[in-house]
């Protein structure tokens, strides 16, 4: 692939993932060095400094994918475990109502931030042709996050929530606001395949937050007080670690924060389909939770959320591994190396199915014992619910990797009607099944949606691959 700046001052040739022009590396090696010291260059990535009137594409010398998988796996497993422990602390030291208040706040905030985030991390990490600078992504994320925070601050007053529930919603919204910037900086690390840095950020954020949260909740038994400590820990890690790493990488792309409306408009239009899909997907997952709170009670919602999280962790891990492979998949598809693309997708799908199968086996083997240890004995009466949610998580693991493959092919718009179909399925199933079968009905609604996701995504991915097979590789220059 030939990379040529318009003024012919910067030239580099990338062949088989290696940057041949070592002079260009020197202009950016301080910024992307793993140690951040002069004289050391990263083993993974390098970039070309952007000079006035020039367009340069940072070159990424990729590590083996198993290395990125390993880091992402460790990072997300650790982070998911910390989130799980938060629910365990609330259930053991509090009660299902406390867990339900926290689960409702997450269900209310997540779809709003998913929409305003526009899934920029995915667009950024698949931007193999460097259509936008990091400053464009950061400016748009800043605007979107302020909009989301404003909407959520206003919404609870219309819902007439109790005072404690209102405070919990506002604190969770503030956490999501901070997390949105951590997500964007992780996208930059992912683009340069600095997945070790992204994993370390997750582990620092998760471990520090759960430690402080557990101590404060054990002392004061107050969810709002503990959430304040939770938010403060996230802010400390994002400012002291995520921002410091991202600043080194961002200098390779150039640009400053600012309202560059043509670029922002173009990026927003490009990202809007993915933002809609993310919001609808999040809303789809939370529809059973809304129904449980409306038809049953906040305490029932707390039980459902607690039991759902262990098996949902399998889906979280699949998402993380899909993100770690996303940049590689996007480059393979952009260069029309379709056979390699298909092989990698197959490996991901098999891994996802295996991960889901493992979750199902664990639930059937020791599900009740696990619930009794993590929560309280009253949760062990929900064995059937645990099994159904494990099956749903297994299907979601497979569907997750298929969706990432479709995203790597930059088929953003087609994901919108797919997500709408899944949303309608979950809504109708929840309305019919939750009043009759209670918590088991909510699990069945999610199961129906998972089946539909796998079917429709597989069809669309097959069409995208068939269409790309006869096209020539994309080039820059």
N, C-alpha and C positions, 0 to 999 in steps of 0.2 A: 504494500500500500504506500503510495507516494504522498507525502505531506509537504505542501509548498506554500510559503507565505506570499501574498500578492506582491510585496516589494523585493522578493527574491533574496532577502537578507537571512532568512531562516529556512534551512532545508534539512530534512531528515528522512531516512528511509526506515520503515518498520518492516522487518521480515521475520516471520515465525516468532513474533512477540519480542524481538530483540532490537534495541535502539542502537543503530550503527554510528550515528554521529555523536561521539563522546564529548565534543565541545559544547553541544547544546545541553548535555546533562549538567555540566558544571554551573550553568546559570541558575539551576534550581535545586541542586543537591542538598544545600543546607536546609531548605524548607521541607523536603520530604524525607530526609534521613531519619531512620527509626530512632536514633539517639538524639537527633536534633543538634548535632555538633558539626562543625566545619571539618571537612576532610573525609566524611563518611557518606556513602551513598546507600540508599535502600536497596535491598535485594529484590524488591518487588516492582517498584515503580520509579519513574522519572518523568520530568516534564520539560517543556520548552517554554521559556519566559516569553511573555507577550510584549512586544515592542509596539510603539505607535504605528498604526497602519498595517500591522501584521496579524495574522490569525495562526495560532499554533495549537496543536492538539497534543496534550500530554500523552506520552507513551507509557503503557503499563506492561512491565515484564512480569508475567503472571507466575505465581507459585503453583504447584500442583493443586488441583481442586480439593483434594482430600485435606490439605492443610487448612484451607479456608473453611471447609466443612467442620473440621475438628474445632477450630476456634469458635465458629458460630454455634456449634453444638454445645460446647462448654459454657459459652456466654449466656445463651438463651435458656439452657437447662438450669443454670444457676439463678438467673433472674426469675424464671417461672417458679422455682422452688421458694425463692424469697417472697413472691406474691402469694403463693400457697400458704406459707407460714403466717403471713399477715391474717389470712382468713382463719387459720387454725387458732391464732392468739385471740381473735375476736370471739370465736365460738367457744373456746375453753374458758376464757376469763370473762366473757360477756354472755350473750345469749343470741338466738337466731334473729331477733329483731335488730340488734346492732349490725349483724352481718347483712341483713336485708336493707338497712338504710345505706350502707356502703355500696352494696350491689346496685341499688336503684340509682345512686349518684353516678356510678360508672355507666350504667345503661343510659342515663340522660345525657351525659357529657360526651361519651365516645362518638356517637354518630355525627354530632355537630363538628367536633374537631376533625373527624375523618373527612368530612366534606371540605372544610376550609383549608385543611392541609394539602388537598388536591393530590395526595399520594406523590408529592414531589420527590420523595426519596427514590421511588421506582423510576420516575422520569429522569432524574439526575444520574442514577447509576447505569441506566441504559442509554445515556446520551453519548454513544461511542463516537459520534462525529462532532462533539463539542459545539452544539448549536447555541448553547447558552452558557454564561459564566456563573460561577458560584454566587456572585453578588446578586444576579437576577433571581436565583432560587431563594436566597436569604431575604431579599426585599419582599418578594411575594409571600413567603412564609410569615414574615413579621406582620404584614397587613392582614393576612387571613387569620392569624392567631388572635389578633386584637378584635376582629369581627366576631370570632367564635366566643371569646371571653365575654364580650358585650352581650351577645345573645343569651348565653347561659346565665349571666348575672340577672337579666330581666325575666327569664322564663319561670324560675321557682315562685316568684311572687304571684304569677297568674295561676299556678297550681295549688296555691294556698297550703303549702307544706308546713308542718310543725317547725318550730324554731331550730331545734337540733338538726332535723333533716335538711333544713335550708342552709345551715352553716356547713354541713357535710358536703352538700352539692357545690357550694362556692369553693371550698378547699380542694375538692377533687378537680374542679375546673381550673384552679390555679396550677395544680400539678400537671394537668394535661397541657396547659400553656407552656410550662417549662419543658415538658417532655417533647413537645413539637419541635423545639430547637435542637434538643439532643438527637432527635430522629433525623433532622436535616444534616447535622454534622456527621452522623453515622453514615448517611448516604454518600457524603464526600469521601469518607474513609473507604466505603465499599467500592466507589468508582475507581479508586487507586488500588483496590484489593488489599487495603490495610485492615483486614478483618480481625486481626489480633487486637488492634487498638479499639475497634468497636466492641469487641467482646469484653475487654478489660473495663471499658466505660460502663457496660451493663452490670458487670460483677460488682464494681465499686458502688454504683448507684443502688443496686439491690441489697447488698450485704449491709451497707451503712444504714439504709432506710429501715430494714426490718429490725436491726439491732436497736436503734433509737426508738422505733415505734413500739416494740415489745416492752421496753423498759418504761416508757411513759404510760402505756396502757395498763401495765401491771401496777404502777404507782397510783395513778389518778382514776383509772377505769372510765376514762372519758374519751370517746371517739374523736370529737373535735380537737382536743388538746394533742392527741397522738398524731392526728393528721397534720397539724401545724408542724410538728417535728419531722414528719415524713416529707412534707414539701420543702422544708429548710434543707434537709439532707440532699434531696435531688438537686436543689439550686447550687449547693456547694460543689457537688461532683461535676455538674455540667459546666460551671464557670471555671473551675480549677483544672479539669482534665479535658473534657470534650472540646471546649473552646480553644485550649492551647494547642491540641493536636490539629484541629481543623484549620487554625490560622496558618500553620506551616504549609498545609496542602493547598489552601486557597490562594496563596501568593503565586502559585504556578499558573493560575487561570486569569489573574489580573482582575481589574474592575473594582468599583466601590459601590457601597450601598447608595441607592438613589432611585428616584422615580423616573426611570427610563421607560416611559409609557409604551412605546412600540414593542420593546422587548418583553415587558411585563404582560402586555395584552396577548402577544403571541404565545408566551409560555402558559398563560392562564387558559387560553383556548385549547392548547395542546393537552394540558393536564386536566381540564374540566371533566372529560369522560371518566378518567380514573378516580377523580374526587367523588363524582356521583356514585360510581361503583363501590368505592370504599365506604361511603356513608350508607348506601343501601345495604351492603353486606353487614355492616355493624348493626344497622337497624334490624335487619333480618335475624341476626343472632339474638337480639334483645327483645324481639316481639313476644316470645314466650314469657320473658321476665315481666314485661308490662302486663301481660294477661294474668299472670299469677298474682301480681299485686292487686289488680283490679277485681279479679274473681275470688281469690283466696285471701291472703294476708301478707304483710311484710315479713312475718316470721317464716311463712312457707317459702317466700322468695329467698330468705337467708339460707334455708336448708337446701333449696335447689341450687343456688349459686355456689355453696360450699361443696356439694357433691359434684357439680359440673366442672369445677376448676381442675381437679387432678387429671381428668381425661382431656379437658381442654388444653392442658399443658402440652399434650402430644401435637395438637394443631399449632400451638405457638412455636414449638420446636421445628415443625415442618416449614412454617413461614420463615423462620430464621435461616434454615438451610436453603430454602428457595431463593431468599435474598442474596445469600452468599454465592449462589450460582448464576444470579441474574445477569451480572455484567458479562460473564463468560458466554452465556446463552445468547445475549444480544449481539455480541461480536461475531459469533458463529453464524447467526442468522443474517446479520448485515453483510457478511462476506459470502453469503450463500453456500456455506459449507454444511449443506443440509444433512448429509449422512452423519457427520459428527454431532450436529444438533439433535438429531433423532436418537442417537445412542445415549447422549447425556440425559435427554428427557426420559428415556426408558429407565436408566439407572435411578433417576430421581423418583419416578413413579413406583418402582419396585421397593426402593428404600422407604417411601412413604407408606406403602401398603404393609411392609414389614413392621414399621413402627406402630401402626394402628393395630396390627395383629398382636404385637407384644402387649399393648395396653389392654386389649380384650382378655388375653390369657391371664394377666396379673389381676384383673378385676374378678374373673371367675375363680381364680385360685385363692386369693386372700383379700377380696374386696371388703367384706364385713369387718375383718380384723383391722384393715387399714383405716376404715372410717372411725372405728372405735378409738384407735390410737390418736388419730389426727384431730378428731372432734370430740363428741360425747356419745354415750351408748344409744341415745335416741336416734342418731343418724343411721344406725345399723339396720333400722327397719326399712330402709330405702334401697335394698339390694337390687331389685328389678330396675329401678331408676338408674343406678350406677352402671348396670350391664348395658342398658340401652344407650346411655351417653357414651360408653366406651366404644360401642359399635359405630355410633355417629362420628366420634373422633377418628376412628379408623378410615371411614369414608372421606372425611374432610382432609385427612393427610394426603390421600391420593388426589383429590380434587384440587388441593392447594398447589401441588407441583404442576398439574395441568394448566392451572390459571397463570402461574408464573411463566410457563413456556409460551402461552398465548401473549402475555405481556412483553416477553423478550422479542417476539415477532412484531411488536408495536401495534398489535391489533387492539387498540384501546376502546374504540367505539362499540365494537360488537359485544364487549363485556357488559355494557349497560342493559340491553334487553335481556341478557342472561340473568343478571342480578335482579331485574324486575320480576322475571318469572319465578325465581327462587323466593323473592319477597312475598309475592302473592300466594305461593304455595304455603309458606310458613304462616302467613296471616290467616288463611282459610282453615288450615289444619289446627292452629291454636284455638281459633274461635269455636271449632267443633269438638276438639278433643280435651282441652283443659277443663271445661266445666264438667265433663263426664268422668275423665280419668285422672284429673288433678295433675300432679307433678309428672306422672308417667305420660300423660297426654302431651305435656310440653316437650318431653324428650322425643316422642313420636313425631311431632311437628318438625323438629330439627332434622330428624332422620329422613323424612320425605324430601326436605330441601336439599340434603346432601346427595341423595340419589339423582335428583334433577341436575345439580351442578356438574357432577361427573359426566352425565350423558351429554349435556349440551356443550360443555367445554371440549370434550373429546371430538365431537363433530366439527366444531369450529377450528380446532387446532389442525385436524387432518386437512381441512380445506386450505388453511394458511400455508401449510407445508407443500401441498400440491401446487398452489399458485406460485410459490417462491422457487420451486425446483427448476422452472424454465427461465428464471430471470438471471441477469448478470450481477456480480457483486457490486455493492455501493463503494464509491471512492471519494476521497477528499482531495481537493487541490484544483 
